[in-house]
Amino acid sequence: MKFTRYFETIRLRPERAMIRSEWIEHVDSHPVREVIQMDGCIRRWAPIPEMHGRYLRVVVLADGETVHNAFFDRSFTP
């Protein structure tokens, strides 16, 4: 799994440091929804059971494999 420099920096924040790589991989391979943005980036969501079913949003670049952002999306509804 590849990460942008932005993601590596943002992941150091306390609210993001808890996001495990295996959760990101889970969202990438088992999304419940996927949206392609105008710039080609892809947003994917999936629930994380260990976090009481909260939905993790993972944003990957247009190449489909480089993670640019990941966070628990409070406003997502399946």
Secondary structure, 3 states (H helix, E strand, C coil): CEECHHHHHHCCCHHHHCCCHHHHHHHHHCCCEEEECCCCCEEEEEEEHHHCCEEEEEEECCCCCEEEEEEECCCCCC
